[in-house]
């Protein structure tokens, strides 16, 4: 169900996929808030996200950040929305825009100007007085979003209306969301519109208004044994409405994002992978404490990037997931959730507290089988008649099963693997597929085109057109396969740690690893504690009698240097 205006949009939210300029895309999106990061660092943070696997950002636009007093608007300097959207376009990041009017985000007033309450305006309702105030805000913010929407050469691919309305007692959610929709469309927005549910109330959050896609925010226990079943339920509801399953907010662990991927989610939107700072008095209360308490100046939930720009360990999990998504490409972007796998794929071994296998049917054939260990204890398993392998505690894997190699330009089938395929590199006549493992295991291929096989640190057995590759998981293994047509397939197998820190893989299957840029918690704490007590005259300009020190450092996740000037 969608309005006619979206029939010609460059972006389509369809039941089986998100399509941008006709190409199916699986969106891995991180929150990146310009109002919590100095403008000098916008580009840096975007480059870091790209370097660590993300292709999209979601961003709130706080009304009261720009209307500083009633009818006094500011879009300059740190508040330059156009400059932020231009930077995102230049970085090649898709933008999911969230202009409110209410945003939550633990921001003062949820971004609603205080004068609304002082004047007794009935907020977040289908009320003409409130909507007239919203119209004044939308008159300013929406044209900026339109100028950078995908239909006009930019990267804004969707616009959210309000935020988690199901947490609020809105008397007429359909009328309210419909009114916001009409205000937005009046400014020429043609990309999809959506409204997110914070506690599963799709009707209360989106009103199921025509032309507005409902989306889900999930904040579960990452190891909830029933999580997939709950998500699959919502996926089914979305399919009935003609929309894909879009998870606009969730926890930051890529362990959980893999579980969502296995349920067919087309947007994976962990909230606040890029931390920031609440400057001035913009911080509000949290909404989960007992009692509620004001947030600190640091707006940091432990995501991939710290407020100072330090790369944390989870960033490498992000890059690994991003590479997996890229390796499967459109096959994964158009995949459909099949739920629990067929009985012939049932696990053998230590099955207690194992979620799955859940099957994702890939476009043009084959499956990804998602297995999640809900314990900290390692489990020895077998699947689909494979040799046993170890699924480490707190791990989630996506294992290929009967996946045609045609998607990578070769004849044959990747029958199964107990190692996760996470990287594909293709040239005219050479394909490299990289797998990571944490134990011994096997990979099976079938093809009538195999002419010769060479292997290093793995055992191979070729019978009746099926090649079985067995590895011990303790050393890097490479299997090079020459086909009768002259193509070469290189299978590279290495441990997960090397996969996390891999910079690139050459055609011979040799790894080139990068040094970790992870900032340890101990070092962060040391830096924070190295403050010195100083006495300052608050009435005196900061530059009075001071001197400037320039510090140059490499931007984490990039090859650029950044110079910062400090006044002392």
C-alpha positions in Angstrom: 0.0 0.0 0.0 1.5 3.3 -1.1 0.6 6.6 -2.5 0.9 7.2 -6.3 3.7 9.6 -5.7 6.0 6.8 -4.6 5.3 4.8 -7.7 7.9 7.0 -9.5 10.3 7.4 -6.6 13.9 6.4 -6.8 13.3 4.5 -3.6 10.8 1.7 -3.1 9.8 -0.1 0.1 8.4 -3.4 -1.3 7.6 -6.5 0.6 10.6 -8.4 -0.7 13.2 -5.7 -0.7 14.3 -2.0 -0.4 15.2 -0.8 -3.9 17.2 2.3 -4.6 17.4 3.4 -8.3 16.1 -0.1 -9.1 18.8 -2.0 -7.2 17.9 -4.1 -4.1 19.8 -2.9 -1.1 20.2 -4.3 2.4 20.7 -1.3 4.7 23.1 -1.4 7.6 22.5 2.0 9.3 24.1 3.8 12.2 22.7 6.8 14.1 24.9 9.8 13.5 23.6 13.0 15.1 25.1 16.3 13.8 23.8 18.2 16.8 26.0 16.0 19.1 29.2 16.1 17.0 31.2 19.2 16.1 30.9 20.1 12.5 34.6 19.7 12.1 34.2 16.0 12.8 31.1 15.2 10.6 33.2 14.0 7.7 35.5 12.0 10.0 32.7 10.1 11.6 31.1 9.3 8.2 34.4 8.0 6.9 34.7 5.8 10.0 31.3 4.3 9.5 32.0 3.6 5.8 35.4 2.0 6.8 33.6 -0.3 9.3 30.9 -1.7 7.0 27.9 0.7 7.2 26.2 2.0 4.1 23.6 4.3 5.8 23.0 6.7 8.6 19.8 7.7 10.4 19.7 11.2 11.8 17.2 13.2 13.9 16.6 16.9 13.1 15.7 18.6 16.4 13.1 21.3 16.0 14.2 23.3 19.1 17.8 23.2 18.0 16.9 25.3 15.1 14.1 27.4 16.4 16.1 28.9 19.3 13.3 31.2 20.3 9.8 31.5 18.9 10.1 32.4 15.2 13.9 32.8 15.4 15.5 30.2 13.2 19.1 29.2 12.9 20.6 26.8 10.3 24.1 28.2 10.3 27.4 26.9 11.6 27.0 23.8 13.7 23.3 23.8 12.8 24.0 23.8 9.0 21.7 20.9 7.9 22.6 21.4 4.2 26.3 21.0 4.9 25.6 17.8 6.9 23.5 16.3 4.1 26.1 17.3 1.5 28.8 15.6 3.5 26.7 12.4 3.7 26.1 12.5 0.0 29.8 13.0 -0.7 30.6 10.1 1.7 28.2 7.9 -0.2 26.0 7.2 2.8 22.2 6.7 2.5 20.3 9.0 4.9 17.2 8.1 6.8 15.9 11.4 7.9 13.9 11.8 11.2 12.6 15.4 11.5 10.0 14.7 14.2 8.3 16.9 15.2 9.0 14.8 18.3 12.2 12.8 18.3 12.8 11.6 21.9 16.6 10.8 21.7 16.9 11.8 25.4 17.0 15.4 24.0 15.5 18.4 25.8 11.8 18.3 25.3 12.1 15.6 22.7 12.9 18.6 20.4 9.6 20.2 20.9 10.0 24.0 21.6 9.3 24.9 25.2 6.9 27.7 24.2 4.4 25.1 23.0 3.9 23.9 26.5 3.9 27.5 27.9 1.1 28.3 25.5 -0.9 25.2 26.4 -0.7 23.7 22.9 -1.9 20.1 22.8 1.2 18.4 21.5 1.5 15.3 19.3 -2.2 15.3 18.4 -4.3 15.7 15.3 -4.9 19.3 16.5 -4.9 22.3 14.1 -3.0 24.6 16.5 -0.2 22.1 17.0 -0.1 21.2 13.4 0.2 24.8 12.4 3.3 25.1 14.6 4.6 21.9 13.0 4.0 23.3 9.6 6.3 26.3 10.4 9.1 23.8 11.3 8.4 21.6 8.3 8.4 24.7 6.0 12.1 25.0 6.9 13.4 21.5 7.4 11.6 19.6 4.7 12.8 21.6 1.7 16.4 20.9 2.8 15.6 17.2 2.9 13.9 17.4 -0.5 17.0 19.0 -2.0 19.0 16.0 -1.0 16.5 13.2 -1.5 17.6 10.3 -3.8 15.2 11.5 -6.5 17.2 14.7 -6.9 20.7 13.4 -6.8 21.1 13.2 -3.0 21.1 10.3 -0.6 18.1 10.9 1.6 16.1 7.7 1.0 13.3 7.9 3.6 11.6 10.3 6.0 10.2 9.4 9.4 7.1 11.0 10.9 7.1 11.6 14.6 8.9 8.9 16.8 7.5 5.9 18.7 4.1 7.4 18.9 2.8 4.2 20.5 4.5 5.3 23.8 2.2 8.4 23.8 -1.5 8.7 24.3 -2.3 10.1 20.8 -6.1 10.1 20.4 -6.1 9.8 16.6 -2.8 8.3 15.4 -4.1 7.7 11.9 -5.3 11.3 11.6 -2.1 12.7 13.1 0.3 10.7 11.1 -1.8 11.4 8.0 -1.6 15.1 8.7 2.2 15.0 9.0 2.3 13.0 5.8 0.4 15.6 3.9 2.6 18.4 5.2 5.7 16.5 4.0 4.3 15.6 0.6 3.2 19.2 0.1 6.9 20.1 0.0 7.7 17.6 -2.8 9.1 14.6 -0.8 8.8 11.6 -3.0 10.9 9.0 -1.1 9.1 6.7 1.3 7.6 7.9 4.5 7.5 5.7 7.7 6.6 5.8 11.3 8.4 3.6 13.9 6.8 1.6 16.8 8.7 1.6 20.0 6.8 -1.2 21.8 5.2 -3.1 19.0 2.1 -1.0 18.6 2.0 -0.6 14.8 -1.5 0.8 14.7 -0.8 3.3 17.6 2.5 4.4 16.1 1.7 4.6 12.4 -2.1 4.6 12.3 -1.6 2.4 9.3 -2.1 5.6 7.4 -2.0 5.3 3.6 1.5 5.8 2.2 3.3 5.5 5.5 5.3 2.3 6.2 5.2 1.1 9.8 8.7 0.1 11.1 9.9 -1.6 14.3 12.2 -0.6 17.1 13.4 -3.7 19.0 15.3 -3.5 22.3 15.4 -7.1 23.5 17.6 -9.2 25.7 20.2 -10.1 23.0 20.0 -13.7 24.1 16.2 -14.0 24.2 15.6 -17.6 23.1 12.2 -16.6 21.5 13.5 -13.5 19.7 13.4 -14.9 16.2 9.8 -16.0 16.6 8.7 -12.6 17.8 10.5 -10.9 14.9 9.1 -13.3 12.3 5.6 -12.4 13.6 6.2 -8.8 12.8 7.8 -9.7 9.5 4.6 -11.5 8.6 2.5 -8.4 9.5 4.6 -6.2 7.3 4.4 -8.6 4.4 0.6 -8.5 4.7 0.7 -4.7 4.4 3.1 -4.9 1.4 6.2 -3.6 3.2 9.5 -5.0 4.1 10.6 -5.6 7.7 12.5 -2.5 8.6 14.2 -2.3 12.1 14.8 1.4 12.6 16.3 1.0 16.0 17.8 -1.9 18.0 20.7 -2.8 20.3 24.3 -2.2 19.0 25.7 -5.8 19.2 26.2 -7.3 15.7 25.4 -10.6 17.4 21.8 -9.4 17.6 21.9 -7.8 14.1 22.7 -11.2 12.7 19.6 -12.7 14.4 17.5 -9.9 12.8 19.1 -10.6 9.4 18.1 -14.2 9.7 14.5 -13.1 10.1 14.5 -11.2 6.9 15.0 -7.6 8.1 16.0 -5.3 5.2 17.0 -2.4 7.4 19.3 -3.1 10.4 19.4 0.1 12.4 21.4 -0.2 15.7 20.8 3.0 17.7 23.8 5.1 18.4 26.8 3.3 17.0 28.3 6.8 16.8 28.4 8.4 20.3 28.3 12.1 20.9 28.0 14.9 23.4 25.0 16.9 24.7 26.3 20.4 24.6 24.9 23.1 26.8 21.6 22.2 28.5 20.3 20.0 25.7 20.3 16.7 27.6 17.1 15.4 29.0 16.1 12.5 31.3 16.5 8.9 30.3 13.4 6.8 30.0 14.5 3.6 31.6 16.0 4.5 35.0 14.3 4.1 38.4 14.1 6.8 39.3 14.5 8.8 36.0 17.6 10.8 35.9 19.2 13.4 33.6 21.6 12.1 31.0 25.2 13.1 31.3 26.9 15.3 28.7 28.3 12.2 27.0 25.6 10.6 24.9 27.2 7.2 24.8 25.6 3.7 24.9 28.8 1.9 24.2 28.5 1.9 20.4 31.3 1.3 17.8 32.7 4.8 18.1 33.2 6.8 21.3 32.3 10.5 21.8 36.0 11.3 21.2 36.1 9.2 17.9 37.9 6.2 19.3 37.2 2.9 17.5 35.9 0.2 19.8 36.1 -3.6 19.3 32.5 -3.9 18.1 33.4 -1.8 15.0 35.3 -4.8 13.6 32.2 -7.0 14.0 30.4 -4.3 12.0 32.9 -4.5 9.2 32.6 -8.3 9.2 28.8 -8.1 8.9 29.1 -5.4 6.2 31.4 -7.5 4.2 29.1 -10.5 4.5 26.2 -8.4 3.2 28.3 -7.2 0.3 29.5 -10.7 -0.5 26.0 -12.0 -1.1 24.8 -8.8 -2.7 21.3 -8.8 -4.3 20.9 -12.5 -3.4 20.7 -11.4 0.3 19.0 -8.1 -0.3 16.0 -9.9 -1.9 16.1 -12.9 0.4 12.9 -14.1 2.2 12.6 -15.5 5.7 11.6 -19.1 5.8 11.6 -19.4 9.6 12.8 -22.6 11.3 14.8 -24.8 8.8 13.5 -28.1 7.4 13.7 -31.2 9.5 16.5 -32.6 7.3 18.7 -29.7 8.5 18.1 -30.3 12.2 21.2 -30.0 14.3 23.0 -32.8 16.0 25.2 -32.4 19.0 24.9 -30.0 21.9 21.6 -28.4 20.9 20.6 -26.9 24.2 20.3 -23.1 24.2 21.0 -23.0 20.4 18.6 -20.7 18.5 18.1 -22.1 15.0 18.8 -23.0 12.4 16.6 -20.3 10.9 16.6 -20.3 7.1 16.8 -17.3 4.8 15.9 -18.2 1.2 18.3 -16.4 -1.1 17.2 -14.9 -4.3 17.9 -17.4 -7.2 18.4 -20.3 -4.9 20.1 -21.6 -1.8 19.8 -20.6 1.8 21.7 -19.0 4.7 21.2 -21.0 7.9 21.5 -18.8 11.0 22.7 -20.5 14.2 23.0 -18.6 17.5 24.7 -19.8 20.7 22.7 -18.3 23.6 25.3 -19.5 26.1 28.8 -18.5 27.0 29.7 -22.2 26.7 31.0 -23.5 23.4 28.8 -26.1 21.7 29.8 -28.9 19.3 27.3 -29.2 16.5 26.6 -30.8 13.1 24.1 -29.6 10.5 22.8 -31.1 7.3 25.0 -34.2 7.7 28.2 -32.1 8.1 31.1 -33.1 10.2 31.0 -31.6 13.7 32.1 -28.1 14.3 32.2 -25.7 17.3 29.9 -22.8 17.7 31.6 -20.5 20.3 29.7 -19.1 23.2 27.9 -15.8 22.4 28.3 -16.3 18.6 25.8 -16.1 15.7 26.7 -17.5 12.3 25.2 -17.4 8.8 26.1 -20.6 7.0 25.6 -21.1 3.3 23.6 -24.1 2.1 23.0 -25.2 -1.5 23.9 -21.7 -2.8 24.4 -21.5 -6.6 27.8 -20.2 -7.6 26.1 -18.6 -10.6 25.6 -15.4 -8.6 29.4 -15.0 -8.7 29.7 -16.0 -12.4 30.7 -19.7 -12.0 28.9 -23.0 -12.7 28.2 -25.2 -9.6 26.9 -25.0 -6.1 28.2 -24.3 -2.7 26.5 -27.3 -1.0 27.3 -26.4 2.6 29.9 -24.9 4.8 30.5 -25.0 8.6 32.6 -21.8 8.2 30.9 -18.5 7.4 31.4 -17.0 4.0 32.0 -13.3 4.6 34.0 -12.0 1.6 33.8 -12.3 -2.2 36.2 -10.7 -4.7 35.6 -11.1 -8.3 37.5 -10.3 -11.5 36.9 -11.4 -15.1 38.1 -14.9 -14.6 39.0 -15.2 -11.0 36.7 -15.5 -7.9 38.0 -15.5 -4.3 35.6 -16.6 -1.6 36.8 -16.1 2.0 35.4 -18.0 5.0 36.2 -17.7 8.7 36.0 -20.4 11.3 36.8 -21.0 15.0 37.1 -24.8 14.7 37.8 -27.7 12.4 35.1 -28.1 9.7 34.3 -28.6 6.0 33.2 -27.0 2.8 31.4 -28.9 0.1 31.2 -27.8 -3.6 29.6 -29.5 -6.5 30.4 -28.8 -10.1 31.0 -30.6 -13.4 33.4 -27.9 -14.4 36.2 -28.7 -11.9 39.4 -29.6 -13.8 42.1 -29.4 -11.1 42.5 -28.7 -7.4 45.5 -27.4 -5.4 45.3 -27.1 -1.7 47.4 -25.8 1.2 46.7 -26.7 4.9 43.5 -28.5 4.0 42.5 -31.9 2.8 40.5 -32.3 -0.4 38.5 -35.2 -1.9 36.9 -35.1 -5.3 34.2 -37.7 -6.1 31.4 -37.7 -8.7 31.6 -33.9 -9.3 31.6 -33.1 -5.5 34.6 -31.5 -3.9 34.9 -31.9 -0.1 37.4 -29.5 1.6 38.3 -30.3 5.2 40.3 -27.9 7.4 41.6 -28.0 11.0 40.8 -24.4 11.9 44.3 -23.8 13.4 46.1 -22.5 10.3 45.2 -20.6 7.2 44.0 -22.8 4.4 43.7 -22.2 0.7 42.1 -24.3 -2.1 42.6 -23.2 -5.7 40.2 -24.7 -8.2 40.8 -24.5 -12.0 37.7 -25.0 -14.1 37.4 -26.4 -17.6 36.4 -23.0 -18.9 39.6 -21.4 -17.6 38.2 -19.7 -14.6 39.8 -19.9 -11.2 38.0 -20.2 -7.8 40.1 -19.6 -4.7 38.7 -20.7 -1.4 40.4 -19.0 1.6 39.8 -20.2 5.1 41.1 -18.5 8.2 40.2 -17.8 11.8 37.7 -15.2 12.9 40.3 -12.9 14.4 42.0 -12.6 11.1 38.7 -12.0 9.4 37.9 -9.2 11.8 41.2 -7.4 11.2 41.6 -8.2 7.5 42.4 -5.2 5.3 42.2 -7.0 2.0 42.5 -10.4 0.4 44.5 -10.9 -2.8 43.7 -13.3 -5.6 45.9 -16.0 -4.1 43.8 -16.0 -1.0 46.5 -14.3 1.1 45.5 -12.0 3.9 46.7 -8.5 4.4 45.7 -7.5 7.9 45.6 -4.1 9.5 46.6 -3.2 13.0 43.8 -2.8 15.4 42.7 0.8 16.1 40.7 -0.2 19.1 40.9 2.2 22.0 41.0 0.2 25.2 38.7 1.2 28.0 41.7 1.6 30.3 43.3 4.1 27.9 40.1 6.0 27.6 39.8 6.2 31.4 43.4 7.3 31.7 42.9 10.1 29.2 39.7 11.2 31.0 41.4 11.2 34.4 44.4 13.3 33.3 42.6 16.6 33.9 44.4 19.3 35.9 42.7 21.7 38.2 42.9 25.3 36.9 41.4 28.6 37.9 39.8 30.7 35.2 38.1 34.0 35.1 34.7 33.2 33.6 34.2 36.8 32.4 37.4 36.7 30.5 37.5 35.5 26.8 39.0 32.1 26.4 41.7 33.5 24.1 42.9 36.1 26.5 46.5 35.6 27.4 46.4 32.1 25.9 48.3 30.3 23.2 47.2 27.8 20.6 48.6 24.3 20.4 47.9 22.3 17.2 47.8 18.5 17.5 47.7 16.3 14.4 46.6 12.7 14.5 45.4 10.0 12.1 41.6 9.6 11.8 40.7 6.1 13.1 39.4 4.0 10.3 40.8 6.2 7.6 44.1 7.3 6.1 43.5 11.0 6.7 45.2 13.2 9.3 43.2 15.6 11.4 44.6 18.7 13.0 42.9 20.1 16.1 43.7 23.4 17.7 43.5 23.8 21.4 43.6 27.0 23.4 45.6 26.9 26.7 
